[in-house]
Amino acid sequence: MAIEKNNVVALTYTLHTVGENGEKTFVEQTTTENPLTFLYGVGMMLPKFEEYISDLNVGDKKSFDLPAVDAYGERQDDAIAQLPVDMFQEAGMPPVGAMLPLQDNAGNSFNAVVVEVTDEVVVADLNHPMAGMNLSFDVEVISARPATEEELAHGHAHGVDGTETH
């Protein structure tokens, strides 16, 4: 079955970053026992990622590269927030390098990385951790099926077989 909009797609992938000289650095890998499972065509994945897998069928393999601009964007040097230390009274001061779960005014969740802690502020980098990086994917489509009505209503996949497990 070819991948179509509103299909639940399960695939394995190996992800590398690609340096300026073309050298690849391993980032992560999924397995057939724990594949990446998502609702295709509803904006859950990077648009170019979906574009590259759009013509694939179950069992197909494909390798492709995404330049930073088509992945998580270029790094924005001004994407820095100075958060008052009183925000951290209950949870305690985060160390440099910690990931901070934040939310924007529209309710969208994202992570920031602590880059500095002073007596007055916690300085957080709001760039995606992979911003500015060129990515290289090797994928294999494990399954594709029409989404259930419940999955469509919820806007996300409920697992490879349509039953969410937690």
Secondary structure, DSSP 8 states (H G I E B T S, - for coil): -B--TTEEEEEEEEEEEE-TTS-EEEEEE--SSS-EEEETTSSSS-HHHHHHHTT-BTT-EEEEEE-GGGTT----TT-EEEEEGGGGTTT----TT-EEEEE-TT--EEEEEEEEE-SSEEEEE-S-TTTT-EEEEEEEEEEEEE--HHHHHHTS---TTS----
